[in-house]
Amino acid sequence: MLFLLIGTAVFAQSKKINLPWSTATKNSKLSQPSQTQTKIGQSLNLSWDEQGPMYYERWMDQLPVDITSVRVSRVVWGELSSEDKKKLQGRQVPEVLEVDLVSSKAREQWHTTAFFNPFVRQNGRLKKVQSFELDYRFTTEKMGSRASVVTNSVLSQGSWYKFEIDQTGVYRLDRSFLSSLGMNPATINPDLLKIYGHGGKPLPLANSDPQFFDIPEIPIKLVGGEDGRFDSGDYLLFYGQGIMDYDVQNDSHFNPYAEKAYYYITADGLPGLRIEPMVEPSANAEVIFEQYQELKYHERDEYSPAKVGRRWFGDRFDIQNQQEYNFNFLGRITSEPVKVKVRAAAASEVPTSLQVNVNGTTVDPLTFNAINDPTLLSVDSFVQDFQLSGESINVSLNYNNSGNPASVGYLDYVQVTATMPLRGTESSFAFFNQEATSSSGVGQYRISQAQNIHEEWAIETPYTVKYK
C-alpha cells in the first residue's frame, strides 16, 4: 500500500497575479488592503519584518475560498536587485512558492486576499516572483455563521475511545486493538464505526486562518464487515497525521505544542465517512513523474537557551565542538542534486561561527553575533544544493567559539533531501514530486516494480483521501 498524489482537480476560479516590481517603493509597508492598492501600476504591497518579506493582493470575489483547493501554476521568475539581496541576508527564504488565501466580507461583499513570500531559493539560487496563475474553488460552508449552527460538540453524545499516534502514515485497527481500547467488538455495527481527530499538525500562527469549529471526522476504509459484524478478520484503515512532519511556519520537524497526536473512535450514532474510490481524469497525462524527493533529518528538542518561545534546540557544541551526521539514501538518483539545510544558534559574548562540511566539501560558515540584552540567542541557517556521488551523505559541523570557553553552540536541525526513483517496496511509503506544484495539466506518477502494490491512496488533506 502506498500514497499517490495526482493533479486531477477542476477549478472554478482563476486569478492572474502580477507583481509590479518596477513601481515598488523602498519603504513599502503592509497596510490595510484597498482596491486601489492592488491595481497594476500602483505601489507594491510588500512588507519586511524579522521573519522576512510578505506580499499581499486583494480582490472582490463571489464566495469564500475553499483553502484546500488552492493551486499555483505558470510561475514566471525574475532576478533579484542588489537591494533585494541585501535585505534577504540572514532571513529565511522558502524553497517553493506557497500562497495562503483568506476570505473576508464587508458591506455584503466577499473579498479574497492572497499572502505569500515573493522570494524563493531554487537549487541554491535566489529568485523573485514576477507573476503566476492562481486556481481555486469556492466553499459551500457559510462562514461567520458556524457558531450559531454548532451548539454541542460531536463528542457530547455516545461512547468514545481515545488512542494516540506519533508517526504519519496509514494505520490498521483490528478487532484486538478495538478490544484493548475497551470497546466490545461483538456488539459493533461496522457501518457505524467513525474516527475523529485533528492529527498532530500544529495550529497555524495566525488565529485568522480558518479552522474546524468542532473536531473533524476522518474518512476510513473498512475491510470486511459486510455481514454486519466486526469479526476477527475484519479491520479498518485510516490516514493518521503524526507530530513529526516538517512544518514551514514553525520551521521544525516537531509540533512544538504536543508530544502525541490523539484520535477518537466510536460506533454510535449515524454511519461514518468512508474513503471513496479515486476518479481519474479521462485526458491523457501531459506530465510523467518517475521520481520523488525523500527528506531525512536530525532534530532533537532538548534545550531552550533563551528560556522563552517555542524554539527548542538539540545537540550542544561546547565540550565537543565537532559533530557529524550521516544520512543514507539507498538507490538515490545521483545525477540529481542533494539539498542540505542546517539551522543552528549560539549564545556567546563574542562573535562565533559554525563550519559546515558536506561529503568533504567546505562551504561558507554560519555566523553568530555576540549576544547582549535583550538578545539572548543568535540564529543562522544554511541551505545549498550539492552534486554528490554515492548514497551516503555526511554533514560535519565544527563550532568555532572564538577562544571564549563560555560560548555554546546549539544545533536546531540538519535536513537532507535527495531524489529517489519511484519504485515499489514491500512496505507502504509516501511520495510526492516537488515539480508537481508548478506543473500544469494532468500529471501521472509512473511506478516501477509495482507487483507488490495492492492499493494507492491520493491524500490531498487528511480529510480528503481517495483510493485506487
C-alpha positions, 0 to 999 in steps of 0.5 A: 500500500502506498500514497499517490498524489495526482493533479486531477482537480477542476477549478472554478476560479482563476486569478492572474497575479502580477507583481509590479516590481518596477513601481515598488517603493523602498519603504513599502509597508503592509497596510490595510488592503484597498482596491486601489492598492492592488491595481497594476501600476500602483505601489507594491504591497510588500512588507519586511519584518524579522521573519522576512518579506510578505506580499499581499493582493486583494480582490472582490470575489463571489464566495469564500475560498475553499483553502484546500483547493488552492493551486499555483501554476505558470510561475514566471521568475525574475532576478533579484536587485542588489537591494533585494539581496541585501535585505534577504541576508540572514532571513529565511527564504522558502524553497517553493512558492506557497500562497495562503488565501483568506476570505473576508466580507464587508458591506455584503461583499466577499473579498479574497486576499492572497499572502505569500513570500515573493522570494524563493531559493531554487537549487541554491539560487535566489529568485523573485516572483514576477507573476503566476496563475492562481486556481481555486474553488469556492466553499459551500460552508457559510462562514461567520455563521458556524457558531450559531449552527454548532451548539454541542460538540460531536463528542457530547453524545455516545461512547468514545475511545481515545488512542494516540499516534506519533508517526504519519502514515496509514494505520490498521485497527483490528478487532484486538486493538478495538478490544484493548481500547475497551470497546466490545467488538461483538456488539459493533455495527461496522457501518457505524464505526467513525474516527475523529481527530485533528492529527498532530499538525500544529495550529497555524500562527495566525488565529485568522486562518480558518479552522474546524469549529468542532473536531473533524471526522476522518474518512476510513476504509473498512475491510470486511464487515459486510455481514454486519459484524466486526469479526476477527478478520475484519479491520479498518484503515485510516490516514493518521497525521503524526507530530513529526512532519516538517512544518514551514511556519514553525520551521521544525520537524516537531509540533512544538505544542504536543508530544502525541497526536490523539484520535477518537473512535466510536460506533454510535450514532449515524454511519461514518465517512468512508474513503471513496474510490479515486476518479481519474481524469479521462485526458491523457497525462501531459506530465510523467513523474518517475521520481520523488524527493525523500527528506531525512533529518536530525532534530532533537528538542532538548534545550531552550537557551533563551528560556522563552518561545517555542524554539527548542534546540538539540545537540550542544557544541561546547565540550565537543565542538565537532559533530557529524551526521550521516544520512543514507539514501539507498538507490538515490538518483545521483545525477540529481542534486542533494539539498542540505539545510542546517539551522543552528544558534549560539549564545556567546559574548563574542562573535562565533561561527559554525563550519559546515562540511558536506561529503568533504566539501567546505562551504561558507560558515554560519555566523553568530553575533555576540549576544547582549540584552535583550538578545539572548540567542543568535540564529543562522541557517544554511541551505545549498544544493550539492552534486554528490556521488554515492548514497551516503551523505555526511554533514560535519559541523565544527563550532568555532567559539572564538577562544571564549570557553563560555560560548555554546553552540546549539544545533536546531536541525540538519535536513537532507533531501535527495531524489529517489526513483519511484519504485515499489517496496514491500512496505507502504511509503509516501511520495510526492514530486516537488515539480508537481506544484508548478506543473500544469495539466494532468500529471501521472506518477509512473511506478516501477516494480509495482507487483507488490502494490495492492492499493494507492491512496491520493491524500490531498488533506487528511480529510480528503483521501481517495483510493485506487 
